[in-house]
Amino acid sequence: QDHCHSCRYNFVISPNSPNPNDFIFTLAHRIANIMSTMTTVKVPGRPTWQQTMLRIRDPAKTIPFYTDHFGMTVIDTLDFPQYKFKLFFLTTLPEGESYTLTPGTQAAHDYMWSIEGTALELTYNYGTEEDSETFEGYHPGNQEKDGFGHIAFNTDDVYAACDKLEKAGVTFKKKPDEGRMKGLAFAYDPDGYWVEIVKRSEGSNISNYFNFSQTMLRVKDPVKSIAFYEVLGMTVVRQKHFNDFSLYFLASSSNVDQRVDYANIPDSEAYFKLGQMFGPVLELTHNHGTEKDDDFKHFNGNEEGRRGFGHIGFLVDDVYAACDTIREMGYGFRKEPDGGSMKGLAFAYDPDGYSVEIIKRGGIEFGDKKVDK
């Protein structure tokens, strides 16, 4: 483990990593330089990472996949028959916690838009499950230049969990003992999205069989991406560098132990604490060299023919004030707060062009068809 004394990051280098001076310390100083100009810049209104959105073909297949196999709970729905789509919000609740609200009601909306954790938002466009002629399905990512990689769940025993999933009919991209990296697996969900199965830290006090633990996005330049998400209140809780790629794990403020100085703890401790987190982290994957290629760009999941992953989203106290700060970073907006028919929410672009939804904590009037109590 090496430490750059001019900045606040520890760098963990694998045995196959290049000379740190070739990449790691250059990266460290680039991060230090960009963050030195942004140390006082923070999005106001206590931003918290609240959602990851994926498009799905058939909720009758996908919802049970996540609730039955991975223990998630549908905490809310937003139905827009006038626009012919419906949103389902799922999350991992602590084991033993009962959820008594009816999804789609105003009470469920109030709960959903006030959570401290992160939900998986599944977007269903009416009729896709029945259209086998013109609709080929959503793009799950992981092809050349795709940005979205996977979501993940932690569990105590990856081997036992995968055996259980396989017996229940779940198929796999990679089983725990396949490939070079043993002890982790990638399952397929009904739309072909990759679902990583990761071992939880020993001694964790999490009693859930599974907990929602990651969303992975590939980034062109980690210096710019880390700076962007730190302005949104996230913290780099661990990073690891290999020969040709690096991983950065960022946690939302609601998922961070404020007593821990994550920049200065040994990697073994950072690894342990990461595996103990109940809420998910945003995993940013950087393939070395992309930051030097002016023409390189990842697909963001919203292009024609590559739609699948949609966005991540943050709750804030004041959308307009938050967007004023985000605007200063210069990456632009897909939708300004007063743009379009739905006022009071925004979609900003991050440095890679991923959409980042900015939503008022407590919610707004979305114009959905609500369910009666």
C-alpha positions as CSV (number, residue, x, y, z in Angstrom):
1,Q,0.0,0.0,0.0
2,D,1.4,3.4,-1.0
3,H,0.3,6.8,0.2
4,C,0.6,10.1,-1.6
5,H,1.4,12.7,1.0
6,S,0.2,15.6,-1.1
7,C,-3.4,14.3,-1.2
8,R,-5.9,12.4,0.8
9,Y,-5.9,9.0,-1.0
10,N,-4.2,5.7,-0.2
11,F,-3.5,3.6,-3.2
12,V,-3.6,-0.2,-3.1
13,I,-1.5,-1.8,-5.9
14,S,-1.8,-5.4,-6.9
15,P,1.3,-7.5,-7.4
16,N,0.8,-7.2,-11.2
17,S,0.6,-3.4,-11.1
18,P,3.0,-1.3,-13.1
19,N,5.5,1.0,-11.4
20,P,3.4,3.4,-9.2
21,N,5.2,6.3,-10.7
22,D,3.9,5.3,-14.2
23,F,0.3,5.7,-13.2
24,I,-0.7,5.7,-9.6
25,F,1.1,8.7,-8.3
26,T,0.2,10.7,-11.5
27,L,-3.4,9.9,-10.8
28,A,-3.0,10.9,-7.2
29,H,-1.7,14.3,-8.0
30,R,-4.3,14.8,-10.7
31,I,-7.0,14.1,-8.1
32,A,-5.3,16.4,-5.6
33,N,-5.1,19.2,-8.1
34,I,-8.7,19.1,-9.2
35,M,-10.1,18.6,-5.7
36,S,-8.0,21.6,-4.4
37,T,-10.1,23.8,-6.5
38,M,-13.4,22.2,-5.3
39,T,-12.8,21.7,-1.5
40,T,-15.5,24.1,-0.6
41,V,-17.9,23.1,-3.4
42,K,-20.6,20.8,-2.3
43,V,-24.1,20.3,-3.6
44,P,-26.4,21.8,-0.9
45,G,-29.3,20.0,0.7
46,R,-27.6,16.8,1.9
47,P,-27.6,14.8,-1.4
48,T,-28.0,11.0,-0.9
49,W,-27.8,8.3,-3.6
50,Q,-31.4,7.1,-3.8
51,Q,-31.8,5.0,-7.0
52,T,-30.3,3.0,-9.9
53,M,-32.6,2.6,-12.8
54,L,-32.8,-0.3,-15.2
55,R,-35.4,-0.9,-18.0
56,I,-37.1,-4.2,-18.0
57,R,-39.2,-6.1,-20.5
58,D,-41.6,-8.1,-18.3
59,P,-42.3,-7.1,-14.6
60,A,-44.1,-10.5,-14.1
61,K,-40.6,-12.1,-14.5
62,T,-38.2,-9.5,-13.2
63,I,-40.0,-8.5,-10.0
64,P,-40.2,-12.1,-8.6
65,F,-36.6,-12.6,-9.7
66,Y,-35.4,-9.8,-7.3
67,T,-38.0,-10.4,-4.5
68,D,-38.0,-14.2,-4.4
69,H,-34.3,-14.8,-5.2
70,F,-32.6,-11.8,-3.6
71,G,-35.1,-10.8,-0.9
72,M,-35.9,-7.3,-2.1
73,T,-39.1,-5.6,-1.3
74,V,-41.3,-3.5,-3.7
75,I,-41.7,-0.4,-1.7
76,D,-43.4,1.8,-4.3
77,T,-44.7,2.1,-7.8
78,L,-45.4,5.0,-10.1
79,D,-47.9,4.3,-12.8
80,F,-48.3,6.6,-15.8
81,P,-51.0,5.2,-18.1
82,Q,-51.0,8.5,-20.0
83,Y,-47.4,7.8,-21.0
84,K,-47.7,4.0,-21.1
85,F,-45.0,3.2,-18.5
86,K,-44.7,2.1,-14.9
87,L,-41.9,2.3,-12.4
88,F,-41.2,-0.2,-9.7
89,F,-39.0,0.6,-6.7
90,L,-37.3,-2.2,-4.8
91,T,-34.9,-2.2,-2.0
92,T,-33.3,-4.4,0.7
93,L,-35.0,-3.9,4.0
94,P,-33.2,-5.1,7.2
95,E,-34.1,-8.7,8.0
96,G,-37.3,-8.8,10.1
97,E,-38.5,-5.3,9.2
98,S,-42.0,-5.6,7.9
99,Y,-43.3,-3.2,5.2
100,T,-47.0,-2.5,5.5
101,L,-47.5,0.3,3.0
102,T,-49.2,-0.4,-0.4
103,P,-47.0,0.5,-3.3
104,G,-48.5,3.2,-5.4
105,T,-50.3,5.0,-2.6
106,Q,-49.4,8.5,-1.4
107,A,-48.1,6.9,1.9
108,A,-45.7,4.7,-0.1
109,H,-44.6,7.7,-2.2
110,D,-43.8,9.6,1.0
111,Y,-41.7,6.7,2.3
112,M,-40.0,6.2,-1.0
113,W,-38.9,9.8,-1.5
114,S,-37.5,10.0,2.0
115,I,-35.5,6.9,2.3
116,E,-31.8,7.1,3.4
117,G,-30.9,4.0,1.4
118,T,-30.8,3.2,-2.3
119,A,-33.6,1.5,-4.4
120,L,-33.5,-0.4,-7.6
121,E,-35.9,1.4,-10.0
122,L,-37.2,-0.9,-12.7
123,T,-38.9,0.9,-15.6
124,Y,-41.5,-1.0,-17.6
125,N,-42.9,0.3,-20.9
126,Y,-46.4,-1.1,-21.5
127,G,-46.5,-4.0,-23.9
128,T,-42.9,-4.9,-24.3
129,E,-43.5,-8.3,-22.8
130,E,-45.9,-9.2,-25.6
131,D,-43.9,-7.7,-28.5
132,S,-41.7,-10.4,-29.8
133,E,-41.7,-9.1,-33.4
134,T,-40.4,-5.6,-33.2
135,F,-38.9,-5.4,-29.7
136,E,-35.6,-7.4,-29.3
137,G,-35.2,-6.6,-25.6
138,Y,-33.0,-4.2,-23.6
139,H,-29.3,-3.9,-23.9
140,P,-27.7,-5.4,-20.7
141,G,-24.3,-3.7,-21.2
142,N,-20.8,-5.3,-21.2
143,Q,-20.2,-5.0,-24.9
144,E,-17.5,-2.9,-26.4
145,K,-17.5,0.7,-25.0
146,D,-20.6,0.0,-22.9
147,G,-20.5,2.0,-19.6
148,F,-22.9,0.1,-17.4
149,G,-21.5,-3.2,-16.0
150,H,-23.6,-4.8,-13.3
151,I,-25.5,-4.5,-10.0
152,A,-24.4,-6.7,-7.1
153,F,-25.6,-8.4,-3.9
154,N,-23.6,-9.4,-0.9
155,T,-24.0,-12.7,0.9
156,D,-22.2,-14.7,3.6
157,D,-21.5,-17.7,1.5
158,V,-21.2,-17.2,-2.3
159,Y,-20.9,-20.9,-3.1
160,A,-24.0,-21.8,-1.1
161,A,-25.9,-18.9,-2.5
162,C,-25.1,-19.7,-6.1
163,D,-26.0,-23.4,-5.5
164,K,-29.4,-22.2,-4.1
165,L,-29.9,-19.8,-7.1
166,E,-29.0,-22.4,-9.6
167,K,-31.4,-24.9,-8.2
168,A,-34.1,-22.3,-8.4
169,G,-33.4,-21.9,-12.1
170,V,-31.1,-18.9,-12.2
171,T,-28.5,-19.0,-15.0
172,F,-24.9,-17.7,-14.7
173,K,-22.3,-15.8,-16.7
174,K,-19.7,-17.0,-14.2
175,K,-19.9,-19.4,-11.3
176,P,-17.7,-19.0,-8.2
177,D,-15.0,-21.4,-9.3
178,E,-14.9,-20.3,-12.9
179,G,-12.4,-17.9,-14.4
180,R,-9.3,-16.4,-12.8
181,M,-11.1,-14.7,-9.9
182,K,-12.5,-17.4,-7.6
183,G,-15.1,-16.9,-5.0
184,L,-17.4,-14.5,-6.8
185,A,-20.1,-15.0,-9.4
186,F,-22.2,-13.3,-12.0
187,A,-25.8,-14.4,-12.5
188,Y,-28.2,-13.3,-15.3
189,D,-31.5,-11.6,-14.5
190,P,-34.5,-12.1,-16.9
191,D,-33.3,-9.2,-19.1
192,G,-29.7,-10.4,-19.2
193,Y,-28.3,-7.8,-16.8
194,W,-25.3,-9.1,-14.9
195,V,-25.9,-9.6,-11.1
196,E,-22.6,-10.1,-9.2
197,I,-22.7,-12.2,-6.1
198,V,-20.1,-11.0,-3.6
199,K,-18.9,-12.4,-0.2
200,R,-19.8,-10.3,2.8
201,S,-17.1,-9.6,5.4
202,E,-16.7,-12.1,8.2
203,G,-18.3,-11.0,11.4
204,S,-20.9,-8.7,9.7
205,N,-24.0,-8.0,11.7
206,I,-26.2,-8.2,8.6
207,S,-28.7,-11.0,8.9
208,N,-30.2,-10.7,5.4
209,Y,-29.3,-13.6,3.1
210,F,-28.7,-11.0,0.4
211,N,-28.3,-7.2,0.5
212,F,-28.2,-4.9,-2.6
213,S,-24.5,-3.9,-2.6
214,Q,-23.3,-2.3,-5.9
215,T,-23.9,-0.5,-9.1
216,M,-20.9,-0.6,-11.5
217,L,-20.2,2.0,-14.1
218,R,-17.1,2.3,-16.3
219,V,-15.5,5.8,-16.4
220,K,-13.1,7.4,-18.8
221,D,-11.3,9.6,-16.3
222,P,-11.5,8.8,-12.6
223,V,-10.2,12.2,-11.6
224,K,-13.2,14.0,-13.1
225,S,-15.7,11.3,-12.0
226,I,-14.5,11.1,-8.4
227,A,-14.6,14.9,-8.1
228,F,-18.1,15.0,-9.5
229,Y,-19.5,12.4,-7.1
230,E,-17.7,13.8,-4.1
231,V,-19.5,17.1,-4.8
232,L,-22.7,15.1,-4.6
233,G,-21.7,14.0,-1.1
234,M,-20.1,10.6,-1.9
235,T,-16.9,9.3,-0.3
236,V,-14.2,7.0,-1.8
237,V,-14.2,4.2,0.7
238,R,-11.8,1.9,-1.1
239,Q,-9.8,1.7,-4.3
240,K,-7.7,-0.9,-5.9
241,H,-5.3,-0.7,-8.9
242,F,-4.4,-3.6,-11.2
243,N,-2.1,-3.7,-14.2
244,D,-4.6,-2.3,-16.7
245,F,-7.6,-1.2,-14.7
246,S,-8.6,0.4,-11.4
247,L,-11.6,0.1,-9.2
248,Y,-13.0,2.9,-7.0
249,F,-15.8,2.3,-4.5
250,L,-17.9,5.3,-3.5
251,A,-20.5,5.4,-0.8
252,S,-23.3,7.8,-0.2
253,S,-23.2,9.9,3.0
254,S,-26.0,7.8,4.5
255,N,-23.9,4.7,4.1
256,V,-20.6,6.0,5.4
257,D,-19.3,5.7,9.0
258,Q,-18.4,9.3,9.7
259,R,-15.9,8.2,12.4
260,V,-13.7,6.5,9.8
261,D,-11.0,8.3,7.8
262,Y,-11.3,6.1,4.7
263,A,-8.4,7.9,2.9
264,N,-5.9,6.8,5.5
265,I,-6.9,3.3,6.7
266,P,-5.1,0.2,5.5
267,D,-6.6,-1.6,2.6
268,S,-7.4,-4.7,4.6
269,E,-9.6,-2.5,6.9
270,A,-11.2,-0.7,3.9
271,Y,-12.0,-4.1,2.3
272,F,-13.5,-5.3,5.6
273,K,-15.6,-2.2,6.1
274,L,-16.8,-2.3,2.5
275,G,-18.0,-5.8,2.9
276,Q,-19.9,-4.9,6.1
277,M,-21.9,-2.1,4.5
278,F,-25.6,-2.7,4.3
279,G,-26.3,-0.2,1.5
280,P,-24.8,-0.3,-1.9
281,V,-21.7,1.4,-3.2
282,L,-21.1,3.0,-6.6
283,E,-18.2,1.0,-8.2
284,L,-16.4,3.1,-10.9
285,T,-14.2,1.0,-13.2
286,H,-11.4,2.7,-15.1
287,N,-9.5,1.1,-17.9
288,H,-6.1,2.7,-17.9
289,G,-5.4,5.0,-20.9
290,T,-9.0,6.0,-21.8
291,E,-8.4,9.3,-20.1
292,K,-5.7,10.1,-22.7
293,D,-7.9,9.4,-25.7
294,D,-9.9,12.5,-26.7
295,D,-12.2,10.5,-29.0
296,F,-13.0,7.8,-26.4
297,K,-16.5,7.7,-25.0
298,H,-18.6,5.1,-23.2
299,F,-22.1,4.4,-24.2
300,N,-24.4,5.7,-21.4
301,G,-27.3,3.3,-21.7
302,N,-29.7,5.8,-23.3
303,E,-28.6,5.6,-26.9
304,E,-30.8,4.1,-29.6
305,G,-30.1,0.4,-29.8
306,R,-28.3,0.3,-26.4
307,R,-31.0,1.3,-24.0
308,G,-31.0,-0.7,-20.7
309,F,-29.4,1.1,-17.8
310,G,-31.0,4.5,-17.5
311,H,-29.6,6.6,-14.7
312,I,-28.7,6.9,-11.0
313,G,-30.5,9.4,-8.8
314,F,-30.0,11.6,-5.7
315,L,-32.4,13.1,-3.2
316,V,-31.7,16.7,-2.2
317,D,-33.6,19.2,-0.1
318,D,-33.8,21.8,-2.9
319,V,-33.5,20.7,-6.5
320,Y,-33.0,24.3,-7.8
321,A,-30.2,25.1,-5.4
322,A,-28.6,21.7,-6.1
323,C,-28.7,22.3,-9.8
324,D,-27.1,25.7,-9.5
325,T,-24.1,24.1,-8.0
326,I,-24.1,21.1,-10.4
327,R,-24.3,23.6,-13.3
328,E,-21.0,25.1,-12.3
329,M,-19.2,21.8,-13.0
330,G,-19.9,22.3,-16.6
331,Y,-21.2,18.9,-17.8
332,G,-24.7,20.1,-18.7
333,F,-28.2,18.9,-18.2
334,R,-30.4,16.4,-20.0
335,K,-33.4,18.1,-18.3
336,E,-33.3,21.3,-16.3
337,P,-35.7,21.5,-13.2
338,D,-38.3,23.5,-15.1
339,G,-37.8,21.7,-18.4
340,G,-40.4,19.3,-19.8
341,S,-43.8,18.5,-18.4
342,M,-42.6,17.3,-15.0
343,K,-41.4,20.4,-13.1
344,G,-39.2,20.3,-10.1
345,L,-36.8,17.4,-11.0
346,A,-33.7,17.4,-13.1
347,F,-31.4,15.1,-15.0
348,A,-27.7,16.3,-15.0
349,Y,-24.9,14.7,-16.9
350,D,-21.8,13.4,-15.2
351,P,-18.4,13.6,-16.8
352,D,-19.1,10.4,-18.9
353,G,-22.6,11.5,-20.0
354,Y,-24.4,9.2,-17.6
355,S,-27.8,10.7,-16.5
356,V,-28.0,11.7,-12.8
357,E,-31.5,12.4,-11.6
358,I,-31.9,15.1,-9.0
359,I,-35.1,14.7,-7.0
360,K,-36.6,16.7,-4.1
361,R,-36.5,14.8,-0.8
362,G,-40.1,14.1,0.1
363,G,-41.1,13.9,-3.5
364,I,-43.2,16.1,-5.8
365,E,-46.5,15.7,-7.5
366,F,-45.5,13.3,-10.3
367,G,-48.9,13.1,-12.0
368,D,-49.1,9.3,-11.6
369,K,-52.2,7.2,-11.2
370,K,-52.2,6.5,-7.5
371,V,-53.5,3.4,-5.8
372,D,-56.3,3.8,-3.3
373,K,-55.4,2.8,0.3
